[in-house]
Amino acid sequence: MTTSKIEALETLVRTLAAKITDLESQRSLGVTDDVNLSPPESLMNSGDTAWMLAATALVLFMTLPGLALYYSGMVRVKNVLATVMQSFSITCLITVLWLWYGYSLSFGPAVAPKDKITTIGTRFHESSSPLFGDGSRLWLRGMRSDAAHQLAPTIPEPIFCAYQLTFAIITPALICGSFADRMKFIPMLIFMIIWHTIVYCPIAHATWHPDGFLFQLGCLDFAGGNVVHIASGTAGLVSTYVVGNRRGFGKSRFEPHNILLTFMGTSMLWVGWFGFNGGSAYAANGRAAMALLVTHISTAVAALSWLAVEWAIRKQPSVLGMVSGAVAGLVCITPASGFVDPVGAFFIGLFGGPLCYFGAQLKHYLGYDDALDAFGVHAIGGIVGGIATGFFATRGVVMAGSGTIPGNYDGVYYAGLKVGGTQLGAQIAGILFSLAWSGFISFFILYAIDVTIGLRVSAEEEDLGLDASIHGESIVAETDFLDTNSFVENIKYEETRNASVPKVDSSSASENSTLVTATSKSLEIA
């Protein structure tokens, strides 16, 4: 060790010792103000802070405009603005809830457990329950720009708070893909408020906070396989049963309005996901670099594997299929991204693409209308990724970063079932909890709203489209809102025309097939 490093360490030790002495002096004098035991500002790292500023912007970019464009391109033209409105309004709503209590319930307390003196001089142990955080950050009180959260000791806590907010935003926004085209706006907002409070916050706390029971169990979820994807996808599945299927589901084709928008949204999600996974290291270090690399590998491989399966079954490769495979790869690698190497990422993408493809087909056999495949891609992908983490996690990647995230086990692939089976069991436990908690509570929330104020728009409003019937707007400039009967007749005519287009057996179709039929086949949604 060089002399300069030794001198720097001695200076840091003297600073910490002086701070401890000062705090003990305050206690001996009976000072009753809250004391700050957060890391001194000298421990902050400007490089880590800069990276997390960028990662926060990238993750918000995933929702606005990434997810909004991804979803809006797949709905019919009469519901485009309503779909975008859902993502935008949820962003604003969750931000306010995060300020009021969401951050505190998810990540409180911000500092490691310690004895603390209250205003009446009573000592208490600052900690939280296995499911909910404490009230130490309600209204973000006590947060300082020169102090850090215990999970991210080298960046200011406001950056950590903002970064986690972007996760809290995109999670409920994903649910909207399941009930697209048919839920009322106000009931949707009420559902998101309650769901964020008693579904998202507990799962986030249990998984990511050191007091959480899944954290202590050693369940590995680097960037939200359980917290984001399984929770949202399961809630989406439940919503399809409570709200019901779209009118004409199973009889009419629901053609995407504009696949180019979906392509653009997917591209934005892909880039933003580097902040989603890479930023979950909370530092600009080797672990963040590996997370970014494996994210890219898994995404590319899953896009190709989904495309290959679709091509083999449907006889045609589609743009929608390939971008859906890319999103599947992003989802599958999310829980594993901080724990696996490129070999693990390859296999996660290789198997994740086809498994999500078949997961998206379940709705055709089971009869539920998961409109934009929130369950088929996100819940199934989260499950695949969580289990794959138990197989491909490797100690070398885990130890490349900080020790704030639990678990440094080798998975079954590297250590065998006897050793790696422990980690695999912890992964399955986390998956089952997320499925059950989100599924049951989401059902009761949706059912309570449905029997009181109702969830679903009327048949007339659904036929007219949510853009016009709820928001009084349309992306189609020539729409005449005063002549609604004519507009409904036009919509019904288009749906009847789409339903009448026969399906083509691509293996025997001639080259002279009509453009409408060929296009209809290539755009058929999984």
C-alpha positions in Angstrom: 0.0 0.0 0.0 1.4 3.4 -1.0 2.1 6.2 1.5 -0.6 8.4 0.1 -3.3 5.7 0.5 -2.1 5.1 4.1 -2.4 8.8 4.9 -5.9 8.9 3.3 -7.1 6.0 5.4 -5.6 7.6 8.6 -7.4 10.8 7.8 -10.7 8.9 7.3 -10.3 7.0 10.6 -9.6 10.3 12.4 -12.7 11.8 10.9 -14.9 8.9 11.9 -13.4 8.9 15.4 -14.0 12.6 15.8 -17.6 12.2 14.7 -18.2 9.3 17.2 -16.6 11.3 20.0 -18.8 14.3 19.1 -22.0 12.2 19.1 -21.1 10.6 22.4 -20.5 14.0 23.9 -24.0 15.1 22.7 -25.5 12.0 24.3 -23.7 12.6 27.6 -25.0 16.2 27.7 -28.6 15.0 27.1 -28.9 16.5 23.7 -32.3 15.5 22.4 -32.1 16.3 18.7 -31.9 13.4 16.2 -28.4 12.6 15.4 -27.0 11.6 12.0 -24.9 8.5 11.8 -24.9 8.3 8.0 -21.6 7.9 6.2 -19.6 11.2 6.1 -19.6 13.1 2.8 -16.0 12.1 2.3 -17.3 8.6 1.5 -19.4 9.8 -1.4 -18.1 8.9 -4.8 -18.7 11.5 -7.6 -18.3 8.8 -10.3 -21.0 6.6 -8.7 -23.2 9.6 -8.3 -22.9 10.6 -11.9 -23.7 7.1 -13.1 -26.8 6.9 -10.9 -28.0 10.3 -12.2 -27.8 9.0 -15.7 -29.3 5.6 -14.7 -32.3 7.3 -13.1 -33.0 9.3 -16.3 -32.7 6.1 -18.3 -35.2 4.2 -16.2 -37.7 7.0 -16.4 -37.1 7.1 -20.1 -38.3 3.5 -20.2 -41.8 4.5 -19.1 -41.9 8.0 -20.8 -41.9 7.5 -23.7 -40.7 3.9 -24.0 -43.5 1.9 -22.5 -46.1 4.4 -23.6 -45.0 4.0 -27.3 -44.6 0.2 -26.9 -48.1 -0.3 -25.7 -49.8 2.4 -27.8 -48.5 0.9 -31.0 -50.2 -2.5 -30.3 -53.7 -1.2 -29.5 -56.3 -0.1 -32.0 -56.3 3.5 -33.2 -59.3 4.4 -31.1 -57.5 3.6 -27.9 -54.0 5.1 -28.5 -54.3 8.2 -26.5 -56.0 6.4 -23.6 -53.0 4.0 -23.5 -50.5 6.8 -23.4 -52.5 8.6 -20.8 -52.3 5.6 -18.5 -48.5 5.6 -18.5 -48.3 9.4 -18.1 -50.9 9.7 -15.3 -49.4 6.8 -13.4 -46.0 8.5 -13.5 -47.4 11.6 -11.9 -49.5 9.7 -9.4 -46.8 7.4 -8.1 -44.4 10.3 -7.7 -46.8 11.9 -5.2 -47.4 8.6 -3.4 -43.6 8.1 -3.2 -43.2 11.5 -1.6 -46.0 10.9 0.9 -45.2 7.3 2.1 -44.1 5.0 -0.7 -40.4 5.4 -0.3 -40.6 5.1 3.5 -42.7 1.9 3.3 -40.3 0.4 0.8 -36.9 1.5 1.9 -37.2 2.8 5.5 -35.2 3.0 7.6 -32.5 4.6 5.5 -29.7 4.0 8.0 -28.5 0.8 9.5 -30.1 -0.2 12.9 -28.8 1.8 15.7 -29.8 3.3 19.1 -31.3 6.7 18.6 -32.4 9.4 21.1 -35.9 10.8 20.6 -37.2 14.2 21.7 -38.1 12.7 25.1 -34.8 11.0 25.5 -36.1 7.5 25.0 -33.9 5.1 23.1 -35.4 2.8 20.5 -34.0 0.4 17.9 -34.6 1.8 14.4 -35.8 -1.0 12.3 -38.7 -2.2 10.2 -40.9 -5.2 9.7 -40.2 -8.0 7.3 -42.8 -6.5 4.9 -43.1 -2.8 5.5 -40.6 0.0 6.2 -40.9 2.4 9.1 -42.1 5.9 9.0 -38.7 7.6 9.1 -39.0 8.9 5.5 -42.7 10.0 5.4 -42.8 13.1 3.2 -39.1 12.3 2.7 -38.4 14.1 6.0 -34.9 13.7 7.3 -33.4 13.1 3.9 -30.1 15.0 3.3 -28.0 15.5 0.2 -24.8 14.8 2.2 -26.1 11.5 3.6 -26.6 8.1 2.0 -29.0 5.2 2.2 -27.5 2.0 3.8 -28.0 0.1 0.5 -26.0 2.7 -1.5 -23.4 4.2 0.7 -21.5 6.1 -2.0 -24.3 8.2 -3.5 -26.5 10.8 -1.9 -29.8 9.4 -0.7 -31.9 11.8 -2.9 -30.5 10.0 -5.9 -31.2 6.6 -4.5 -34.8 7.7 -3.7 -35.3 9.1 -7.2 -33.8 6.0 -8.8 -36.1 3.7 -6.9 -39.1 5.9 -7.7 -38.6 5.1 -11.4 -39.0 1.4 -10.6 -42.2 2.2 -8.6 -43.5 4.1 -11.6 -43.0 1.5 -14.4 -44.3 -1.5 -12.3 -48.0 -0.4 -12.2 -47.7 1.0 -15.7 -46.9 -2.5 -17.0 -50.2 -3.9 -15.6 -52.1 -1.7 -18.0 -51.1 -3.9 -20.9 -53.4 -6.7 -19.7 -56.7 -4.7 -19.4 -56.0 -2.4 -22.4 -59.0 -1.0 -24.2 -61.6 -1.5 -21.5 -61.0 -0.1 -18.0 -62.4 3.2 -16.8 -59.9 5.9 -16.0 -60.8 6.9 -12.4 -61.1 3.3 -11.2 -57.8 2.6 -12.8 -56.1 5.3 -10.8 -57.8 4.2 -7.6 -56.6 0.6 -8.2 -53.0 1.9 -8.8 -53.0 3.9 -5.5 -54.1 0.9 -3.5 -51.9 -1.6 -5.4 -48.8 0.5 -5.0 -49.4 0.8 -1.2 -50.2 -2.8 -0.3 -48.6 -4.8 -3.1 -45.6 -3.0 -4.5 -44.2 -1.5 -1.3 -44.3 -4.8 0.7 -42.7 -6.8 -2.0 -40.0 -4.2 -2.6 -39.2 -4.0 1.1 -39.2 -7.8 1.6 -36.9 -8.3 -1.4 -34.5 -5.4 -1.3 -34.3 -3.9 2.2 -32.0 -5.6 4.7 -34.9 -6.0 7.2 -37.0 -7.8 4.5 -37.6 -11.5 5.0 -36.7 -12.4 1.4 -33.5 -10.4 1.6 -32.5 -12.3 4.8 -33.5 -15.6 3.2 -31.0 -14.8 0.4 -33.4 -14.6 -2.5 -31.5 -12.9 -5.3 -33.4 -10.3 -7.4 -31.0 -7.8 -8.7 -33.3 -5.4 -10.5 -36.9 -6.5 -10.1 -37.8 -10.0 -11.4 -40.1 -10.5 -8.5 -40.7 -6.9 -7.5 -41.5 -5.5 -10.9 -42.3 -8.2 -13.4 -43.9 -11.1 -11.5 -45.9 -8.6 -9.4 -47.2 -6.6 -12.3 -47.7 -9.6 -14.6 -49.7 -11.5 -12.0 -51.8 -8.4 -11.3 -52.4 -8.1 -15.0 -53.6 -11.7 -15.3 -56.0 -11.2 -12.4 -57.4 -8.0 -14.0 -58.3 -9.9 -17.2 -60.6 -12.1 -15.2 -62.2 -9.4 -13.0 -62.6 -6.8 -15.8 -63.4 -9.4 -18.5 -62.4 -9.9 -22.1 -62.7 -7.2 -24.8 -65.8 -7.4 -26.9 -65.1 -9.7 -29.8 -62.1 -11.5 -28.2 -61.6 -14.8 -29.9 -63.8 -13.7 -32.8 -62.3 -10.5 -34.2 -58.7 -9.6 -34.9 -57.4 -6.8 -32.8 -54.8 -5.6 -35.2 -51.9 -3.3 -33.9 -52.5 0.3 -34.8 -48.8 1.0 -35.6 -46.1 -1.6 -35.2 -43.5 1.1 -35.9 -44.4 2.8 -32.6 -44.0 -0.5 -30.9 -40.6 -0.9 -32.5 -39.5 2.5 -31.3 -40.8 1.8 -27.8 -38.9 -1.5 -27.7 -35.7 0.3 -28.8 -36.1 2.8 -26.0 -36.8 0.1 -23.5 -33.7 -1.7 -24.6 -31.5 1.3 -24.1 -33.2 2.3 -20.8 -32.8 -1.2 -19.4 -29.1 -0.6 -19.2 -29.9 1.9 -16.4 -32.5 -0.4 -15.0 -30.1 -3.3 -14.6 -26.7 -1.6 -14.6 -27.9 1.1 -12.1 -29.0 -1.6 -9.6 -25.4 -1.9 -8.6 -25.7 1.6 -7.1 -22.2 2.3 -8.3 -20.0 2.7 -11.4 -18.1 -0.6 -10.8 -17.4 -3.9 -12.4 -20.7 -5.3 -11.3 -22.6 -2.6 -13.1 -20.5 -3.2 -16.2 -21.2 -6.9 -16.2 -24.9 -6.3 -15.6 -25.0 -4.0 -18.7 -23.2 -6.6 -20.8 -25.3 -9.6 -19.8 -28.5 -7.5 -20.3 -27.5 -6.8 -23.9 -26.6 -10.5 -24.6 -29.7 -11.9 -23.2 -31.9 -9.5 -25.1 -30.3 -10.2 -28.4 -30.4 -14.0 -28.0 -34.1 -14.0 -26.8 -35.1 -11.9 -29.8 -33.6 -14.5 -32.1 -34.9 -17.5 -30.2 -38.5 -16.1 -30.1 -38.2 -15.3 -33.8 -37.0 -18.8 -34.6 -39.9 -20.4 -32.8 -42.4 -18.1 -34.3 -41.0 -18.6 -37.8 -41.1 -22.4 -37.4 -44.7 -22.4 -36.2 -46.3 -19.5 -38.3 -44.0 -19.8 -41.3 -43.3 -16.1 -41.3 -40.9 -13.9 -39.3 -42.6 -10.8 -37.9 -41.3 -7.5 -36.6 -43.8 -7.7 -33.7 -42.5 -11.2 -32.8 -38.9 -10.1 -32.8 -39.4 -7.0 -30.6 -41.6 -9.1 -28.3 -38.7 -11.5 -27.9 -36.3 -8.7 -27.1 -38.6 -7.5 -24.3 -38.8 -11.1 -23.1 -35.0 -11.2 -22.9 -34.9 -8.0 -21.0 -37.4 -9.3 -18.5 -35.7 -12.7 -18.1 -32.2 -11.2 -17.4 -33.5 -8.6 -14.9 -33.3 -10.7 -11.7 -30.1 -12.4 -12.8 -28.2 -9.4 -14.2 -26.0 -8.8 -11.2 -25.3 -12.4 -10.5 -24.6 -14.1 -13.8 -21.8 -14.0 -16.4 -22.1 -14.0 -20.2 -22.5 -17.7 -20.4 -25.5 -17.6 -18.1 -27.0 -14.6 -20.0 -26.8 -16.6 -23.3 -28.7 -19.5 -21.9 -31.3 -17.3 -20.1 -32.0 -15.6 -23.5 -31.9 -18.8 -25.4 -34.6 -20.4 -23.2 -36.4 -17.3 -22.1 -37.5 -16.3 -25.6 -39.4 -19.5 -26.5 -40.8 -19.9 -23.0 -42.3 -16.4 -23.1 -43.6 -17.1 -26.6 -45.5 -20.1 -25.4 -46.5 -18.2 -22.3 -48.1 -15.6 -24.5 -50.1 -18.3 -26.3 -51.8 -19.5 -23.1 -54.5 -16.9 -23.4 -55.8 -18.5 -26.6 -56.2 -21.9 -24.8 -57.4 -20.7 -21.4 -59.6 -17.9 -22.7 -58.3 -14.9 -20.9 -57.7 -11.6 -22.7 -54.2 -10.5 -21.8 -54.4 -7.8 -24.4 -50.7 -6.8 -24.7 -49.2 -9.9 -23.0 -48.2 -8.3 -19.6 -48.6 -11.7 -18.0 -47.3 -13.8 -20.9 -44.1 -11.8 -21.1 -43.5 -10.1 -17.8 -44.7 -12.7 -15.2 -43.5 -15.7 -17.2 -40.2 -14.0 -18.0 -39.7 -13.0 -14.3 -40.3 -16.6 -13.3 -37.9 -17.9 -15.9 -35.3 -15.4 -14.9 -35.7 -16.0 -11.1 -35.2 -19.7 -11.5 -32.3 -19.3 -14.0 -30.6 -17.1 -11.3 -30.6 -20.2 -9.1 -28.8 -22.1 -11.8 -26.4 -19.6 -13.2 -25.5 -17.3 -10.3 -21.7 -17.2 -9.8 -19.8 -15.9 -6.8 -17.3 -14.1 -9.0 -19.9 -11.6 -10.4 -21.5 -11.1 -7.0 -18.2 -10.2 -5.3 -17.3 -7.7 -8.0 -19.6 -5.2 -6.4 -20.6 -4.1 -3.0 -21.9 -6.4 -0.3 -25.2 -4.6 0.2 -27.2 -7.2 -1.9 -27.5 -10.6 -0.2 -26.2 -13.8 -1.4 -22.9 -14.8 -2.9 -23.7 -18.4 -3.7 -22.8 -20.3 -6.8 -25.9 -21.7 -8.6 -26.6 -25.2 -9.6 -24.7 -24.9 -12.9 -21.5 -24.0 -11.2 -21.7 -25.7 -7.8 -24.0 -28.7 -8.4 -27.4 -29.4 -6.8 -26.1 -30.1 -3.3 -24.6 -26.6 -2.9 -26.5 -24.6 -5.5 -29.8 -26.1 -4.5 -29.9 -23.8 -1.5 -29.9 -20.8 -3.7 -32.4 -22.3 -6.1 -34.8 -23.0 -3.2 -34.5 -19.3 -2.1 -35.3 -18.2 -5.6 -38.4 -20.4 -5.8 -39.6 -19.1 -2.4 -39.3 -15.5 -3.6 -41.2 -16.3 -6.8 -44.1 -18.1 -5.0 -44.4 -15.2 -2.5 -44.6 -12.6 -5.2 -47.2 -14.6 -7.2 -49.4 -15.2 -4.2 -49.1 -11.8 -2.6 -49.8 -9.9 -5.9 -52.4 -12.3 -7.1 -54.6 -12.5 -4.1 -54.4 -8.9 -3.0 -54.9 -7.6 -6.6 -58.0 -9.7 -6.9 -59.6 -8.3 -3.7 -58.7 -4.7 -4.7 -60.2 -5.1 -8.2 -63.2 -6.9 -6.9 -64.0 -4.2 -4.3 -63.7 -1.5 -6.9 -65.8 -3.4 -9.4 -68.7 -3.9 -7.0 -68.7 -0.3 -5.8 -68.0 2.0 -8.7 -67.3 -0.4 -11.5 -64.2 -1.1 -13.5 -65.3 -1.5 -17.0 -66.5 1.0 -19.6 -69.9 0.4 -21.2 -70.3 -1.5 -24.4 -71.0 1.7 -26.3 -67.9 3.4 -24.9 -65.8 0.4 -25.7 -67.1 0.4 -29.3 -66.5 4.1 -29.6 -63.0 3.8 -28.2 -61.6 5.2 -24.9 -59.9 8.1 -26.6 -63.2 9.7 -27.6 -65.5 8.3 -24.9 -63.3 9.0 -21.9 -60.9 11.7 -22.9 -62.8 13.4 -25.7 -59.8 13.3 -28.0 -58.7 11.2 -31.0 -55.4 10.6 -32.8 -57.4 10.6 -36.0 -57.8 14.3 -37.0 -60.9 13.8 -39.2 -63.0 12.2 -36.4 -66.2 14.2 -35.9 -67.2 13.8 -32.3 -70.6 15.4 -32.9 -71.6 12.5 -35.2 -70.8 9.7 -32.8 -73.3 7.3 -34.3 -71.5 7.5 -37.7 -68.2 7.1 -35.9 -69.4 3.9 -34.1 -70.8 2.5 -37.4 -67.4 3.1 -39.0 -65.6 1.3 -36.1 -68.0 -1.6 -36.3 -67.5 -1.8 -40.0 -63.7 -2.0 -39.6 -64.0 -4.7 -36.9 -66.4 -6.7 -39.1 -64.0 -6.4 -42.1 -61.1 -7.5 -40.0 -63.0 -10.5 -38.6 -63.9 -11.6 -42.2 -60.3 -11.8 -43.3 -59.6 -15.5 -43.5 -56.5 -17.0 -41.8 -53.9 -18.1 -44.3 -52.0 -21.4 -44.2 -48.6 -20.0 -45.0 -47.3 -23.4 -46.0 -49.7 -23.6 -48.9 -50.4 -19.9 -49.7 -49.5 -18.8 -53.2 -47.4 -15.8 -54.1 -50.5 -14.2 -55.5 -52.2 -13.9 -52.0 -53.7 -10.5 -51.4 -51.7 -7.8 -49.6 -54.4 -7.6 -46.9 -54.3 -11.3 -46.1 -50.5 -11.4 -46.0 -50.2 -8.3 -43.8 -52.9 -9.7 -41.5 -51.0 -12.9 -41.0 -47.6 -11.2 -40.4 -49.1 -8.9 -37.8 -51.0 -11.6 -35.9 -50.3 -11.0 -32.2 -49.2 -13.9 -30.1 
